[in-house]
């Protein structure tokens, strides 16, 4: 069974690499060199592999932000916006309390990151509970608002005076930076993401809440009649999900960037949606899929560096993989 | 501000809103046709980008904007056929497949448009028509298209079959229609329309190509379908109003209004959401009953 699944996964990966390779050949690029470079970079040394782990962290968090509400039949496509708002509110904390010691400041920033994302998900949750606007469309629209709020602040009130050409917030004080492992960029955010995905798996499989949520996802009407507070669960699930995506934003500003920047995420929220969907909501599969997509996005960066292919082109490979998987089988329900 | 300046501002805003709204209208119309057949396509943003890049590339290399428009329509239709195969042929989840199409469009359009970044084209030629000013072909065809698609959906047998498939594919199947064939046809048309919407943006509004230039217009168009209650005539009204909102904020920015451009840029998205909220309070359930559901029928 496992062996069969692995064989099929390998076949899908191979097919996707061949299709994407053909597209690169048409564009006059060398796909074999790109794949070779990726393998050497990612698995050839400690730094490359650690970068892979760095990249996994936001993908895991945004995937959990999709998987959790999907258990109740909710479709949260707003991870991108929630990530930006988490990064934004965490930045407010970092700039507002620069004198706090790290042991106090970092938990505060984490909570603010959670809060920023959670509040950003509140409106779609309320609109869904009131049956006024479908959460798919409201979360999608808000994705375009959040980066504009971030831009407003870094071009305006928070604009750093040290560099005028590239707008960004002032650099965080050292106490506001998540600690990293020596010699790499691996940071505490990876621990956050693993904690989140483990908690997600545990709560769903082992607790009363998980049982209730699966009941709501199965039949909301019947659950309501059984006395399960469906609306409260919907609001809580959306806010917690938004908060988890918000933590991804906090991790980006605190661990990776060290300040708030306009391009906080290259679409982590959307890739997280696809990771969660491919994983079918399973916690272990989320880890595996996040790893896979971390490799894919590394390929994109390497193509850009070595062959001058714009990094957005890697979206074609992401799409080809997904189209092949989607064409494979019909799942009765995953994110639906 | 003097009266004449006000009048010139108003005239400029109206002229630009018609241009901006036209792009949104074709995209909305495309999504609407697909949704009437029961398929939600979140990949509209990707289709618009493919249309914009393919249309611009062909126009820039051939010098003929109409050729560019045809290329855009064909490219959009072809890309939407991948989506159609996956959701209709293989019955995959429509939302996941739609987002996948969006990713595909993002990547493919970057590749198609890259050689043409920085180029400027004359774009679609303007011509006058009965004293209503001078616009391009797609503007002149917007009202006929709205009426034509309304008639197609509500006054023809094919339209009836398409709507039946959107409401209840099993019943349509029992009545001798082929839900899958009709959904493929609807999505072929939808892909062409979505791409034409994107192409209009590049060929009539900006005259340039830029990576990711649609900036969420695809999602605004999806929301407009709800606003339009799945009716092509309302889609035209909605697209013009939203095109106007977008242009009004750009005009205000250009004239040095003392508000941050980032706050102004939020207006189209927030306005869309606000309108949906008020719409949601007043109108319930005009959506095709089988929207988003796959047809598993004949097994």
HADDOCK unambig.tbl for C-alpha pairs under 7 A between the chains (distance, minus, plus):
assign (segid A and resid 132 and name CA) (segid B and resid 277 and name CA) 6.05 0.50 0.50
assign (segid A and resid 132 and name CA) (segid B and resid 280 and name CA) 4.42 0.50 0.50
assign (segid A and resid 132 and name CA) (segid B and resid 281 and name CA) 6.05 0.50 0.50
assign (segid A and resid 133 and name CA) (segid B and resid 276 and name CA) 6.49 0.50 0.50
assign (segid A and resid 133 and name CA) (segid B and resid 277 and name CA) 6.12 0.50 0.50
assign (segid A and resid 133 and name CA) (segid B and resid 280 and name CA) 6.03 0.50 0.50
assign (segid A and resid 137 and name CA) (segid B and resid 223 and name CA) 6.73 0.50 0.50
assign (segid A and resid 138 and name CA) (segid B and resid 273 and name CA) 6.61 0.50 0.50
assign (segid A and resid 141 and name CA) (segid B and resid 219 and name CA) 6.79 0.50 0.50
assign (segid A and resid 141 and name CA) (segid B and resid 269 and name CA) 5.80 0.50 0.50
assign (segid A and resid 144 and name CA) (segid B and resid 216 and name CA) 6.89 0.50 0.50
assign (segid A and resid 145 and name CA) (segid B and resid 266 and name CA) 5.59 0.50 0.50
assign (segid A and resid 145 and name CA) (segid B and resid 269 and name CA) 6.86 0.50 0.50
assign (segid A and resid 148 and name CA) (segid B and resid 262 and name CA) 5.40 0.50 0.50
assign (segid A and resid 148 and name CA) (segid B and resid 263 and name CA) 6.96 0.50 0.50
assign (segid A and resid 148 and name CA) (segid B and resid 266 and name CA) 6.86 0.50 0.50
assign (segid A and resid 151 and name CA) (segid B and resid 262 and name CA) 6.69 0.50 0.50
assign (segid A and resid 152 and name CA) (segid B and resid 262 and name CA) 5.46 0.50 0.50
assign (segid A and resid 152 and name CA) (segid B and resid 263 and name CA) 6.92 0.50 0.50
assign (segid A and resid 274 and name CA) (segid B and resid 96 and name CA) 6.76 0.50 0.50
assign (segid A and resid 312 and name CA) (segid B and resid 106 and name CA) 6.75 0.50 0.50
assign (segid A and resid 312 and name CA) (segid B and resid 107 and name CA) 5.25 0.50 0.50
assign (segid A and resid 312 and name CA) (segid B and resid 110 and name CA) 6.62 0.50 0.50
assign (segid A and resid 313 and name CA) (segid B and resid 107 and name CA) 4.18 0.50 0.50
assign (segid A and resid 313 and name CA) (segid B and resid 108 and name CA) 6.66 0.50 0.50
assign (segid A and resid 313 and name CA) (segid B and resid 110 and name CA) 6.34 0.50 0.50
assign (segid A and resid 313 and name CA) (segid B and resid 111 and name CA) 6.45 0.50 0.50
assign (segid A and resid 314 and name CA) (segid B and resid 107 and name CA) 6.40 0.50 0.50
assign (segid A and resid 315 and name CA) (segid B and resid 103 and name CA) 5.23 0.50 0.50
assign (segid A and resid 315 and name CA) (segid B and resid 104 and name CA) 5.97 0.50 0.50
assign (segid A and resid 315 and name CA) (segid B and resid 106 and name CA) 6.59 0.50 0.50
assign (segid A and resid 315 and name CA) (segid B and resid 107 and name CA) 4.79 0.50 0.50
assign (segid A and resid 316 and name CA) (segid B and resid 103 and name CA) 6.58 0.50 0.50
assign (segid A and resid 316 and name CA) (segid B and resid 104 and name CA) 4.87 0.50 0.50
assign (segid A and resid 316 and name CA) (segid B and resid 107 and name CA) 4.91 0.50 0.50
assign (segid A and resid 316 and name CA) (segid B and resid 108 and name CA) 6.32 0.50 0.50
assign (segid A and resid 319 and name CA) (segid B and resid 100 and name CA) 5.13 0.50 0.50
assign (segid A and resid 319 and name CA) (segid B and resid 101 and name CA) 6.76 0.50 0.50
assign (segid A and resid 319 and name CA) (segid B and resid 103 and name CA) 5.76 0.50 0.50
assign (segid A and resid 319 and name CA) (segid B and resid 104 and name CA) 5.11 0.50 0.50
assign (segid A and resid 322 and name CA) (segid B and resid 100 and name CA) 6.53 0.50 0.50
assign (segid A and resid 323 and name CA) (segid B and resid 86 and name CA) 6.98 0.50 0.50
assign (segid A and resid 326 and name CA) (segid B and resid 86 and name CA) 6.28 0.50 0.50
assign (segid A and resid 326 and name CA) (segid B and resid 92 and name CA) 5.55 0.50 0.50
assign (segid A and resid 327 and name CA) (segid B and resid 86 and name CA) 5.22 0.50 0.50
assign (segid A and resid 327 and name CA) (segid B and resid 90 and name CA) 5.50 0.50 0.50
assign (segid A and resid 327 and name CA) (segid B and resid 92 and name CA) 6.82 0.50 0.50
assign (segid A and resid 329 and name CA) (segid B and resid 90 and name CA) 6.79 0.50 0.50
assign (segid A and resid 330 and name CA) (segid B and resid 90 and name CA) 6.47 0.50 0.50
assign (segid A and resid 330 and name CA) (segid B and resid 91 and name CA) 5.73 0.50 0.50
assign (segid A and resid 330 and name CA) (segid B and resid 92 and name CA) 5.38 0.50 0.50
